[in-house]
Amino acid sequence: MLKGTKPLSVFCVDNIQGKEQFTIEMAQSNQGFNSHVEAGTFFMDRMKLTETRQSDGVVFVFDYYAYTLVGERWRAPAYFELTRMLKQKRWCQNLERFEGTLLGYTEEQNNYYINQKYPDSCSQKMNNG
């Protein structure tokens, strides 16, 4: 991100409610994103989702932190909406492609990744020519 080649980085801290063990610093591997927020180089947006496991009622807490470059802050709410769709089991290769675009991957990089993940997709064969 500091080189300006990627406009968005996202970290997720997931814990069981009441048994929080992991922190954002652990998720970031101490990469210093917060110092860039303080300096005004990055923006940070946060979204929290909870999910209750049907079998035993355990509540999982997913805390998402999105860091964006100045002028790219719109990407965070778009990414969060994609995440909500994923949690609702609405994910597909088109959303996968949109996620890659939000994260700053090129069309070629997205095509390669999607061809690996969805090798039998007719629409991917059409995208590749």
MMTF fields as JSON, N, C-alpha, C and O atoms, coordinates in Angstrom:
{
  "mmtfVersion": "1.0.0",
  "mmtfProducer": "UNKNOWN",
  "numBonds": 515,
  "numAtoms": 516,
  "numGroups": 129,
  "numChains": 1,
  "numModels": 1,
  "chainsPerModel": [1],
  "groupsPerChain": [129],
  "chainIdList": ["A"],
  "bondAtomList": [4, 2, 8, 6, 12, 10, 16, 14, 20, 18, 24, 22, 28, 26, 32, 30, 36, 34, 40, 38, 44, 42, 48, 46, 52, 50, 56, 54, 60, 58, 64, 62, 68, 66, 72, 70, 76, 74, 80, 78, 84, 82, 88, 86, 92, 90, 96, 94, 100, 98, 104, 102, 108, 106, 112, 110, 116, 114, 120, 118, 124, 122, 128, 126, 132, 130, 136, 134, 140, 138, 144, 142, 148, 146, 152, 150, 156, 154, 160, 158, 164, 162, 168, 166, 172, 170, 176, 174, 180, 178, 184, 182, 188, 186, 192, 190, 196, 194, 200, 198, 204, 202, 208, 206, 212, 210, 216, 214, 220, 218, 224, 222, 228, 226, 232, 230, 236, 234, 240, 238, 244, 242, 248, 246, 252, 250, 256, 254, 260, 258, 264, 262, 268, 266, 272, 270, 276, 274, 280, 278, 284, 282, 288, 286, 292, 290, 296, 294, 300, 298, 304, 302, 308, 306, 312, 310, 316, 314, 320, 318, 324, 322, 328, 326, 332, 330, 336, 334, 340, 338, 344, 342, 348, 346, 352, 350, 356, 354, 360, 358, 364, 362, 368, 366, 372, 370, 376, 374, 380, 378, 384, 382, 388, 386, 392, 390, 396, 394, 400, 398, 404, 402, 408, 406, 412, 410, 416, 414, 420, 418, 424, 422, 428, 426, 432, 430, 436, 434, 440, 438, 444, 442, 448, 446, 452, 450, 456, 454, 460, 458, 464, 462, 468, 466, 472, 470, 476, 474, 480, 478, 484, 482, 488, 486, 492, 490, 496, 494, 500, 498, 504, 502, 508, 506, 512, 510],
  "bondOrderList": [1, 1, 1, 1, 1, 1, 1, 1, 1, 1, 1, 1, 1, 1, 1, 1, 1, 1, 1, 1, 1, 1, 1, 1, 1, 1, 1, 1, 1, 1, 1, 1, 1, 1, 1, 1, 1, 1, 1, 1, 1, 1, 1, 1, 1, 1, 1, 1, 1, 1, 1, 1, 1, 1, 1, 1, 1, 1, 1, 1, 1, 1, 1, 1, 1, 1, 1, 1, 1, 1, 1, 1, 1, 1, 1, 1, 1, 1, 1, 1, 1, 1, 1, 1, 1, 1, 1, 1, 1, 1, 1, 1, 1, 1, 1, 1, 1, 1, 1, 1, 1, 1, 1, 1, 1, 1, 1, 1, 1, 1, 1, 1, 1, 1, 1, 1, 1, 1, 1, 1, 1, 1, 1, 1, 1, 1, 1, 1],
  "groupList": [{"groupName": "MET", "atomNameList": ["N", "CA", "C", "O"], "elementList": ["N", "C", "C", "O"], "formalChargeList": [0, 0, 0, 0], "bondAtomList": [1, 0, 2, 1, 3, 2], "bondOrderList": [1, 1, 2], "singleLetterCode": "M", "chemCompType": "L-PEPTIDE LINKING"}, {"groupName": "LEU", "atomNameList": ["N", "CA", "C", "O"], "elementList": ["N", "C", "C", "O"], "formalChargeList": [0, 0, 0, 0], "bondAtomList": [1, 0, 2, 1, 3, 2], "bondOrderList": [1, 1, 2], "singleLetterCode": "L", "chemCompType": "L-PEPTIDE LINKING"}, {"groupName": "LYS", "atomNameList": ["N", "CA", "C", "O"], "elementList": ["N", "C", "C", "O"], "formalChargeList": [0, 0, 0, 0], "bondAtomList": [1, 0, 2, 1, 3, 2], "bondOrderList": [1, 1, 2], "singleLetterCode": "K", "chemCompType": "L-PEPTIDE LINKING"}, {"groupName": "GLY", "atomNameList": ["N", "CA", "C", "O"], "elementList": ["N", "C", "C", "O"], "formalChargeList": [0, 0, 0, 0], "bondAtomList": [1, 0, 2, 1, 3, 2], "bondOrderList": [1, 1, 2], "singleLetterCode": "G", "chemCompType": "PEPTIDE LINKING"}, {"groupName": "THR", "atomNameList": ["N", "CA", "C", "O"], "elementList": ["N", "C", "C", "O"], "formalChargeList": [0, 0, 0, 0], "bondAtomList": [1, 0, 2, 1, 3, 2], "bondOrderList": [1, 1, 2], "singleLetterCode": "T", "chemCompType": "L-PEPTIDE LINKING"}, {"groupName": "PRO", "atomNameList": ["N", "CA", "C", "O"], "elementList": ["N", "C", "C", "O"], "formalChargeList": [0, 0, 0, 0], "bondAtomList": [1, 0, 2, 1, 3, 2], "bondOrderList": [1, 1, 2], "singleLetterCode": "P", "chemCompType": "L-PEPTIDE LINKING"}, {"groupName": "SER", "atomNameList": ["N", "CA", "C", "O"], "elementList": ["N", "C", "C", "O"], "formalChargeList": [0, 0, 0, 0], "bondAtomList": [1, 0, 2, 1, 3, 2], "bondOrderList": [1, 1, 2], "singleLetterCode": "S", "chemCompType": "L-PEPTIDE LINKING"}, {"groupName": "VAL", "atomNameList": ["N", "CA", "C", "O"], "elementList": ["N", "C", "C", "O"], "formalChargeList": [0, 0, 0, 0], "bondAtomList": [1, 0, 2, 1, 3, 2], "bondOrderList": [1, 1, 2], "singleLetterCode": "V", "chemCompType": "L-PEPTIDE LINKING"}, {"groupName": "PHE", "atomNameList": ["N", "CA", "C", "O"], "elementList": ["N", "C", "C", "O"], "formalChargeList": [0, 0, 0, 0], "bondAtomList": [1, 0, 2, 1, 3, 2], "bondOrderList": [1, 1, 2], "singleLetterCode": "F", "chemCompType": "L-PEPTIDE LINKING"}, {"groupName": "CYS", "atomNameList": ["N", "CA", "C", "O"], "elementList": ["N", "C", "C", "O"], "formalChargeList": [0, 0, 0, 0], "bondAtomList": [1, 0, 2, 1, 3, 2], "bondOrderList": [1, 1, 2], "singleLetterCode": "C", "chemCompType": "L-PEPTIDE LINKING"}, {"groupName": "ASP", "atomNameList": ["N", "CA", "C", "O"], "elementList": ["N", "C", "C", "O"], "formalChargeList": [0, 0, 0, 0], "bondAtomList": [1, 0, 2, 1, 3, 2], "bondOrderList": [1, 1, 2], "singleLetterCode": "D", "chemCompType": "L-PEPTIDE LINKING"}, {"groupName": "ASN", "atomNameList": ["N", "CA", "C", "O"], "elementList": ["N", "C", "C", "O"], "formalChargeList": [0, 0, 0, 0], "bondAtomList": [1, 0, 2, 1, 3, 2], "bondOrderList": [1, 1, 2], "singleLetterCode": "N", "chemCompType": "L-PEPTIDE LINKING"}, {"groupName": "ILE", "atomNameList": ["N", "CA", "C", "O"], "elementList": ["N", "C", "C", "O"], "formalChargeList": [0, 0, 0, 0], "bondAtomList": [1, 0, 2, 1, 3, 2], "bondOrderList": [1, 1, 2], "singleLetterCode": "I", "chemCompType": "L-PEPTIDE LINKING"}, {"groupName": "GLN", "atomNameList": ["N", "CA", "C", "O"], "elementList": ["N", "C", "C", "O"], "formalChargeList": [0, 0, 0, 0], "bondAtomList": [1, 0, 2, 1, 3, 2], "bondOrderList": [1, 1, 2], "singleLetterCode": "Q", "chemCompType": "L-PEPTIDE LINKING"}, {"groupName": "GLU", "atomNameList": ["N", "CA", "C", "O"], "elementList": ["N", "C", "C", "O"], "formalChargeList": [0, 0, 0, 0], "bondAtomList": [1, 0, 2, 1, 3, 2], "bondOrderList": [1, 1, 2], "singleLetterCode": "E", "chemCompType": "L-PEPTIDE LINKING"}, {"groupName": "ALA", "atomNameList": ["N", "CA", "C", "O"], "elementList": ["N", "C", "C", "O"], "formalChargeList": [0, 0, 0, 0], "bondAtomList": [1, 0, 2, 1, 3, 2], "bondOrderList": [1, 1, 2], "singleLetterCode": "A", "chemCompType": "L-PEPTIDE LINKING"}, {"groupName": "HIS", "atomNameList": ["N", "CA", "C", "O"], "elementList": ["N", "C", "C", "O"], "formalChargeList": [0, 0, 0, 0], "bondAtomList": [1, 0, 2, 1, 3, 2], "bondOrderList": [1, 1, 2], "singleLetterCode": "H", "chemCompType": "L-PEPTIDE LINKING"}, {"groupName": "ARG", "atomNameList": ["N", "CA", "C", "O"], "elementList": ["N", "C", "C", "O"], "formalChargeList": [0, 0, 0, 0], "bondAtomList": [1, 0, 2, 1, 3, 2], "bondOrderList": [1, 1, 2], "singleLetterCode": "R", "chemCompType": "L-PEPTIDE LINKING"}, {"groupName": "TYR", "atomNameList": ["N", "CA", "C", "O"], "elementList": ["N", "C", "C", "O"], "formalChargeList": [0, 0, 0, 0], "bondAtomList": [1, 0, 2, 1, 3, 2], "bondOrderList": [1, 1, 2], "singleLetterCode": "Y", "chemCompType": "L-PEPTIDE LINKING"}, {"groupName": "TRP", "atomNameList": ["N", "CA", "C", "O"], "elementList": ["N", "C", "C", "O"], "formalChargeList": [0, 0, 0, 0], "bondAtomList": [1, 0, 2, 1, 3, 2], "bondOrderList": [1, 1, 2], "singleLetterCode": "W", "chemCompType": "L-PEPTIDE LINKING"}],
  "groupTypeList": [0, 1, 2, 3, 4, 2, 5, 1, 6, 7, 8, 9, 7, 10, 11, 12, 13, 3, 2, 14, 13, 8, 4, 12, 14, 0, 15, 13, 6, 11, 13, 3, 8, 11, 6, 16, 7, 14, 15, 3, 4, 8, 8, 0, 10, 17, 0, 2, 1, 4, 14, 4, 17, 13, 6, 10, 3, 7, 7, 8, 7, 8, 10, 18, 18, 15, 18, 4, 1, 7, 3, 14, 17, 19, 17, 15, 5, 15, 18, 8, 14, 1, 4, 17, 0, 1, 2, 13, 2, 17, 19, 9, 13, 11, 1, 14, 17, 8, 14, 3, 4, 1, 1, 3, 18, 4, 14, 14, 13, 11, 11, 18, 18, 12, 11, 13, 2, 18, 5, 10, 6, 9, 6, 13, 2, 0, 11, 11, 3],
  "groupIdList": [1, 2, 3, 4, 5, 6, 7, 8, 9, 10, 11, 12, 13, 14, 15, 16, 17, 18, 19, 20, 21, 22, 23, 24, 25, 26, 27, 28, 29, 30, 31, 32, 33, 34, 35, 36, 37, 38, 39, 40, 41, 42, 43, 44, 45, 46, 47, 48, 49, 50, 51, 52, 53, 54, 55, 56, 57, 58, 59, 60, 61, 62, 63, 64, 65, 66, 67, 68, 69, 70, 71, 72, 73, 74, 75, 76, 77, 78, 79, 80, 81, 82, 83, 84, 85, 86, 87, 88, 89, 90, 91, 92, 93, 94, 95, 96, 97, 98, 99, 100, 101, 102, 103, 104, 105, 106, 107, 108, 109, 110, 111, 112, 113, 114, 115, 116, 117, 118, 119, 120, 121, 122, 123, 124, 125, 126, 127, 128, 129],
  "secStructList": [7, 6, 6, 1, 1, 7, 7, 3, 3, 3, 3, 3, 3, 3, 3, 3, 6, 6, 7, 7, 7, 7, 7, 2, 2, 2, 2, 6, 6, 6, 7, 7, 2, 2, 2, 2, 2, 2, 2, 6, 1, 3, 3, 3, 3, 3, 3, 3, 3, 3, 3, 3, 7, 6, 6, 6, 7, 7, 3, 3, 3, 3, 3, 3, 3, 3, 3, 3, 3, 6, 6, 7, 6, 6, 2, 2, 2, 2, 2, 2, 2, 2, 2, 2, 2, 2, 2, 6, 6, 7, 7, 7, 2, 2, 2, 2, 2, 2, 2, 2, 2, 2, 6, 6, 7, 7, 2, 2, 2, 2, 2, 2, 2, 2, 2, 2, 2, 7, 6, 6, 7, 2, 2, 2, 2, 2, 2, 6, 7],
  "xCoordList": [0.817, 0.0, 0.86, 0.508, 1.969, 2.817, 3.373, 3.655, 3.534, 4.007, 2.881, 3.125, 1.635, 0.492, -0.022, -0.866, 0.467, 0.017, -1.234, -1.959, -1.501, -2.706, -3.457, -2.874, -4.753, -5.52, -6.206, -6.702, -6.241, -7.028, -6.363, -5.902, -6.319, -5.905, -6.968, -7.467, -7.31, -8.343, -7.808, -7.163, -8.086, -7.724, -8.981, -9.843, -9.079, -10.217, -9.71, -8.82, -10.295, -10.017, -11.265, -12.337, -11.124, -12.296, -12.071, -11.019, -13.083, -13.044, -14.395, -15.404, -14.391, -15.641, -16.034, -15.214, -17.289, -17.749, -17.487, -17.827, -16.875, -16.546, -15.206, -14.741, -14.586, -13.284, -12.298, -11.574, -12.282, -11.447, -9.969, -9.477, -9.282, -7.858, -7.017, -5.839, -7.619, -6.853, -7.138, -8.247, -6.136, -6.242, -5.917, -5.394, -6.223, -5.894, -4.385, -3.912, -3.639, -2.182, -1.656, -0.727, -2.257, -1.851, -2.213, -1.419, -3.395, -3.831, -2.932, -2.672, -2.467, -1.616, -0.164, 0.658, 0.164, 1.561, 2.447, 3.583, 1.906, 2.649, 3.246, 4.405, 2.46, 2.933, 2.798, 3.217, 2.239, 2.228, 1.188, 1.407, 0.073, -0.966, -1.503, -1.781, -1.65, -2.22, -1.349, -1.87, -0.044, 0.818, 0.568, 0.697, 0.215, -0.104, -1.459, -1.664, -2.383, -3.67, -3.44, -3.979, -2.643, -2.331, -1.635, -1.845, -0.807, -0.086, -0.946, -0.545, -2.138, -3.016, -2.723, -3.282, -1.857, -1.528, -2.609, -2.904, -3.205, -4.273, -5.502, -5.409, -6.661, -7.887, -8.167, -7.791, -8.83, -9.227, -10.727, -11.245, -11.416, -12.832, -12.992, -12.192, -14.036, -14.208, -15.659, -16.592, -15.82, -17.148, -17.09, -16.141, -18.122, -18.212, -19.442, -20.539, -19.244, -20.337, -20.326, -19.267, -21.493, -21.581, -22.343, -23.205, -22.005, -22.648, -22.821, -21.867, -24.038, -24.323, -24.372, -25.123, -23.571, -23.567, -24.842, -25.171, -25.546, -26.835, -26.719, -27.583, -25.674, -25.594, -25.476, -26.013, -24.768, -24.544, -24.713, -24.504, -25.087, -25.332, -24.097, -24.205, -22.913, -21.688, -21.728, -22.063, -21.382, -21.403, -19.976, -19.091, -19.777, -18.492, -18.567, -19.575, -17.51, -17.427, -16.331, -15.181, -16.708, -15.766, -15.606, -16.56, -14.409, -14.104, -13.202, -12.036, -13.739, -13.001, -12.429, -13.111, -11.167, -10.485, -10.038, -9.281, -10.513, -10.148, -9.305, -9.705, -8.142, -7.234, -7.189, -6.946, -7.425, -7.437, -6.521, -6.227, -6.087, -5.307, -6.232, -7.443, -5.654, -6.414, -7.033, -6.353, -8.298, -9.004, -9.619, -10.319, -9.37, -9.888, -10.796, -11.082, -11.238, -11.996, -13.318, -13.832, -13.869, -15.114, -14.999, -16.009, -13.778, -13.576, -13.948, -14.38, -13.788, -14.069, -15.547, -15.832, -16.508, -17.904, -18.301, -19.136, -17.72, -18.009, -17.507, -18.199, -16.312, -15.768, -16.621, -16.876, -17.057, -17.891, -19.211, -19.702, -19.782, -21.014, -20.76, -21.585, -19.641, -19.287, -19.182, -19.63, -18.596, -18.443, -19.801, -19.997, -20.736, -22.087, -22.734, -23.406, -22.523, -23.077, -22.46, -23.153, -21.173, -20.497, -21.094, -21.341, -21.325, -21.902, -23.321, -23.788, -24.012, -25.378, -25.363, -26.407, -24.183, -24.024, -24.424, -24.983, -24.147, -24.468, -23.225, -23.263, -22.154, -20.876, -20.844, -21.447, -20.15, -19.991, -18.715, -18.053, -18.384, -17.137, -17.173, -16.125, -18.343, -18.41, -18.078, -17.398, -18.564, -18.218, -16.752, -16.102, -16.236, -14.81, -13.977, -12.978, -14.408, -13.708, -13.795, -12.811, -14.979, -15.15, -14.272, -13.678, -14.187, -13.311, -11.861, -11.173, -11.405, -10.046, -9.811, -8.745, -10.813, -10.705, -10.631, -9.825, -11.465, -11.41, -10.037, -9.529, -9.453, -8.144, -6.998, -5.849, -7.321, -6.311, -5.629, -4.605, -6.168, -5.572, -5.969, -7.058, -5.086, -5.356, -6.348, -6.607, -6.891, -7.811, -7.108, -7.69, -5.862, -5.093, -4.909, -5.055, -4.592, -4.435, -5.752, -5.777, -6.85, -8.175, -8.524, -9.018, -8.267, -8.568, -7.787, -8.335, -6.521, -5.695, -6.26, -6.44, -6.536, -7.046, -8.383, -8.576, -9.297, -10.619, -10.539, -11.28, -9.655, -9.478, -8.961, -9.28, -8.162, -7.677, -8.795, -8.908, -9.6, -10.638, -11.882, -12.541, -12.208, -13.405, -12.994, -13.356, -12.261, -11.701, -12.734, -12.433, -13.929, -14.926, -15.966, -16.999, -15.695, -16.682, -16.7, -15.661, -17.872, -18.021, -17.714, -17.082, -18.159, -17.939, -16.456, -16.001, -15.698, -14.257, -13.584, -12.67, -14.009, -13.43, -13.695, -12.852, -14.855, -15.178, -14.291, -13.858, -14.007, -13.157, -11.739, -11.059, -11.292, -9.919, -9.78, -8.696, -10.834, -10.662, -11.167, -10.992],
  "yCoordList": [-1.195, 0.0, 1.257, 2.253, 1.213, 2.404, 2.768, 3.94, 1.803, 2.065, 2.547, 2.961, 2.491, 2.942, 1.92, 2.25, 0.674, -0.335, -1.064, -1.619, -1.076, -1.696, -0.635, 0.004, -0.44, 0.617, 0.197, 1.05, -1.118, -1.618, -2.84, -3.731, -2.873, -4.065, -4.323, -3.394, -5.598, -5.964, -7.045, -7.998, -6.879, -7.869, -8.236, -7.391, -9.507, -9.971, -10.598, -11.449, -10.158, -10.745, -11.52, -10.939, -12.837, -13.639, -14.318, -14.902, -14.22, -14.757, -15.36, -15.087, -16.174, -16.645, -15.608, -15.213, -15.166, -14.132, -14.562, -15.673, -13.653, -13.929, -14.618, -14.77, -15.034, -15.716, -15.085, -15.785, -13.758, -13.048, -13.321, -13.095, -13.812, -14.124, -13.367, -13.098, -13.024, -12.434, -10.942, -10.49, -10.191, -8.74, -8.328, -9.125, -7.1, -6.588, -6.56, -6.795, -6.283, -6.263, -7.643, -7.763, -8.678, -10.039, -10.339, -10.94, -9.928, -10.179, -9.465, -9.986, -8.294, -7.506, -7.929, -7.422, -8.835, -9.249, -8.047, -7.967, -7.11, -5.911, -5.15, -4.737, -4.966, -4.256, -2.745, -2.042, -2.225, -0.787, -0.002, 1.175, -0.601, 0.12, 1.306, 2.359, 1.148, 2.233, 3.482, 4.594, 3.32, 4.502, 5.281, 6.505, 4.577, 5.251, 5.946, 6.979, 5.385, 6.044, 7.341, 8.39, 7.256, 8.452, 9.517, 10.708, 9.111, 10.063, 10.605, 11.545, 10.014, 10.468, 9.844, 10.274, 8.84, 8.155, 7.162, 6.987, 6.507, 5.529, 5.951, 6.67, 5.486, 5.555, 4.159, 3.166, 4.089, 2.804, 2.833, 3.748, 1.817, 1.625, 0.24, -0.661, 0.085, -1.16, -1.631, -0.828, -2.94, -3.546, -4.794, -5.575, -4.965, -6.146, -6.95, -6.408, -8.253, -9.175, -10.279, -10.676, -10.762, -11.919, -13.019, -12.766, -14.229, -15.39, -16.436, -16.787, -16.928, -17.94, -19.313, -19.539, -20.214, -21.584, -22.289, -22.316, -22.855, -23.483, -24.662, -24.838, -25.465, -26.712, -26.52, -27.315, -25.454, -25.302, -23.874, -23.619, -22.944, -21.575, -20.736, -19.614, -21.261, -20.482, -19.277, -19.405, -18.111, -16.879, -16.524, -16.357, -16.415, -16.004, -14.519, -14.05, -13.785, -12.359, -12.151, -12.542, -11.532, -11.22, -9.708, -8.981, -9.245, -7.819, -7.507, -7.9, -6.799, -6.488, -5.082, -4.139, -4.959, -3.675, -3.481, -4.287, -2.405, -2.096, -0.829, 0.206, -0.924, 0.219, 0.61, -0.226, 1.881, 2.37, 3.571, 4.293, 3.751, 4.935, 6.151, 6.013, 7.33, 8.569, 8.576, 8.284, 8.905, 8.923, 7.587, 7.491, 6.557, 5.22, 4.692, 3.496, 5.563, 5.128, 4.445, 3.651, 4.736, 4.114, 2.598, 1.897, 2.083, 0.643, -0.113, -1.263, 0.512, -0.172, -0.556, -1.728, 0.375, -0.052, -1.046, -1.918, -0.927, -1.898, -3.284, -4.281, -3.346, -4.622, -5.202, -6.406, -4.351, -4.824, -5.402, -6.399, -4.779, -5.314, -6.685, -7.589, -6.841, -8.152, -9.189, -10.325, -8.794, -9.701, -10.125, -11.292, -9.188, -9.531, -10.55, -11.482, -10.36, -11.291, -12.677, -13.687, -12.724, -14.0, -14.72, -15.925, -13.99, -14.582, -15.086, -15.986, -14.503, -14.932, -16.024, -16.387, -16.538, -17.634, -17.215, -18.013, -15.994, -15.486, -15.325, -14.577, -15.98, -15.764, -16.468, -17.529, -15.887, -16.491, -15.941, -15.076, -16.438, -15.993, -14.516, -13.872, -13.967, -12.542, -11.676, -10.658, -12.088, -11.35, -11.551, -10.642, -12.726, -13.0, -12.026, -11.478, -11.826, -10.894, -9.458, -8.718, -9.072, -7.727, -7.525, -6.461, -8.544, -8.453, -8.222, -7.366, -8.98, -8.802, -7.404, -6.821, -6.871, -5.508, -4.487, -3.558, -4.651, -3.738, -3.757, -2.727, -4.944, -5.08, -4.592, -4.528, -4.251, -3.663, -4.63, -4.286, -5.841, -6.789, -6.437, -5.914, -6.725, -6.441, -7.459, -8.49, -7.166, -8.104, -9.437, -10.505, -9.358, -10.582, -11.402, -12.624, -10.745, -11.448, -12.054, -13.181, -11.316, -11.839, -13.054, -14.056, -12.967, -14.086, -15.331, -16.432, -15.15, -16.297, -16.94, -18.156, -16.13, -16.65, -17.366, -18.468, -16.749, -17.336, -18.615, -19.562, -18.657, -19.893, -21.025, -22.191, -20.683, -21.706, -22.179, -23.37, -21.252, -21.577, -22.183, -23.031, -21.759, -22.231, -22.811, -22.243, -23.906, -24.397, -24.868, -24.909, -25.219, -25.754, -24.725, -25.079, -23.449, -22.409, -22.029, -21.706, -22.067, -21.676, -20.2, -19.825, -19.348, -17.916, -17.583, -16.64, -18.338, -18.078, -18.462, -17.766, -19.547, -19.929, -18.847, -18.584, -18.217, -17.119, -15.91, -15.236, -15.616, -14.48, -14.635, -13.643, -15.857, -16.097, -16.259, -16.567, -16.06, -15.991, -16.997, -16.892],
  "zCoordList": [0.0, 0.0, 0.0, -0.632, 0.698, 0.751, -0.618, -0.87, -1.5, -2.856, -3.763, -4.896, -3.26, -4.036, -5.031, -5.864, -4.965, -5.918, -5.45, -6.275, -4.169, -3.617, -2.815, -1.939, -3.109, -2.453, -1.155, -0.419, -0.858, 0.269, 0.879, 0.166, 2.197, 2.943, 3.997, 4.632, 4.177, 5.139, 6.059, 5.62, 7.334, 8.343, 9.107, 9.352, 9.483, 10.262, 11.553, 11.548, 12.649, 13.949, 14.33, 14.502, 14.462, 14.815, 16.16, 16.422, 16.99, 18.344, 18.692, 18.042, 19.716, 20.306, 21.348, 22.176, 21.306, 22.233, 23.677, 24.086, 24.436, 25.826, 26.02, 27.15, 24.93, 25.011, 24.029, 23.321, 23.997, 23.049, 23.333, 24.439, 22.31, 22.433, 21.415, 21.652, 20.285, 19.204, 19.095, 19.377, 18.686, 18.55, 17.118, 16.339, 16.782, 15.456, 15.247, 14.135, 16.278, 16.154, 15.771, 14.973, 16.344, 15.998, 14.541, 13.816, 14.117, 12.74, 11.733, 10.649, 12.088, 11.189, 11.249, 10.485, 12.131, 12.328, 12.618, 12.15, 13.399, 13.817, 12.635, 12.681, 11.585, 10.394, 10.495, 9.576, 11.561, 11.779, 11.016, 10.731, 10.677, 9.938, 10.734, 10.16, 12.033, 12.845, 12.835, 12.917, 12.739, 12.672, 11.377, 11.352, 10.313, 9.046, 9.122, 8.485, 9.899, 10.12, 10.892, 10.539, 11.937, 12.742, 11.921, 12.152, 10.964, 10.116, 8.977, 8.29, 8.773, 7.708, 6.352, 5.343, 6.311, 5.064, 4.673, 3.491, 5.683, 5.475, 6.263, 7.258, 5.793, 6.582, 7.105, 6.483, 8.255, 8.804, 9.059, 9.699, 8.548, 8.817, 9.427, 9.175, 10.233, 10.982, 10.887, 10.889, 10.804, 10.802, 11.678, 11.611, 12.498, 13.353, 12.958, 12.826, 12.771, 12.487, 13.537, 14.024, 13.873, 14.761, 14.048, 13.206, 14.402, 13.802, 14.893, 15.587, 15.038, 16.052, 15.399, 14.45, 15.916, 15.397, 15.851, 17.037, 14.884, 15.156, 16.12, 16.979, 15.994, 16.752, 18.261, 19.033, 18.689, 20.139, 20.649, 21.835, 19.78, 20.207, 20.46, 20.954, 20.127, 20.304, 19.364, 18.186, 19.901, 19.114, 18.698, 19.538, 17.4, 16.847, 16.512, 15.985, 16.813, 16.534, 15.496, 15.698, 14.39, 13.316, 13.274, 12.997, 13.547, 13.58, 12.393, 12.377, 11.396, 10.171, 10.25, 10.649, 9.862, 9.791, 8.349, 7.809, 7.734, 6.351, 6.339, 6.873, 5.727, 5.591, 4.121, 3.251, 3.856, 2.483, 2.333, 3.285, 1.105, 0.779, 0.724, 0.554, 0.867, 0.722, -0.679, -1.663, -0.765, -2.044, -2.419, -3.428, -1.627, -1.927, -0.818, -0.764, 0.047, 1.219, 0.856, 1.645, -0.306, -0.763, -0.817, -0.751, -0.936, -1.053, 0.222, 0.15, 1.377, 2.646, 2.766, 3.011, 2.605, 2.707, 1.614, 1.852, 0.434, -0.63, -0.222, -0.427, 0.35, 0.817, 1.942, 1.977, 2.852, 3.954, 3.44, 3.969, 2.414, 1.842, 1.209, 1.341, 0.536, -0.006, 1.107, 0.953, 2.213, 3.349, 3.895, 4.236, 3.98, 4.428, 3.48, 3.921, 2.187, 1.205, 1.36, 1.232, 1.632, 1.847, 3.052, 2.998, 4.13, 5.336, 5.096, 5.794, 4.105, 3.774, 2.705, 2.163, 2.412, 1.433, 0.023, -0.73, -0.327, -1.667, -2.531, -3.508, -2.216, -2.897, -4.247, -4.412, -5.199, -6.516, -7.146, -6.572, -8.306, -8.94, -9.336, -9.37, -9.633, -9.971, -8.76, -8.885, -7.584, -6.371, -6.023, -5.507, -6.301, -6.109, -6.953, -6.489, -8.191, -9.095, -8.564, -8.596, -8.076, -7.537, -6.31, -6.138, -5.454, -4.288, -4.723, -4.167, -5.707, -6.215, -6.761, -6.563, -7.448, -7.986, -6.859, -6.916, -5.836, -4.683, -4.018, -3.575, -3.958, -3.323, -4.215, -3.78, -5.459, -6.342, -7.283, -7.874, -7.444, -8.374, -9.799, -10.038, -10.74, -12.148, -12.703, -12.081, -13.859, -14.512, -14.779, -14.595, -15.211, -15.471, -14.192, -14.217, -13.083, -11.812, -11.352, -10.858, -11.509, -11.161, -12.016, -11.5, -13.33, -14.218, -13.809, -13.771, -13.507, -13.107, -11.841, -11.786, -10.836, -9.567, -9.76, -9.248, -10.492, -10.673, -11.499, -11.237, -12.488, -13.248, -12.365, -12.597, -11.351, -10.425, -9.488, -9.195, -9.033, -8.054, -8.701, -8.098, -9.915, -10.618, -11.977, -13.007, -12.012, -13.283, -14.302, -15.495, -13.871, -14.804, -15.229, -15.796, -14.954, -15.219, -16.692, -17.268, -17.293, -18.704, -18.899, -19.887, -17.958, -18.142, -18.059, -18.705, -17.279, -17.211, -18.514, -18.957, -19.137, -20.413, -21.441, -22.298, -21.365, -22.285, -21.992, -22.926, -20.708, -20.372, -20.878, -21.142, -21.014, -21.436, -22.946, -23.442, -23.649, -25.047, -25.936, -27.15]
}
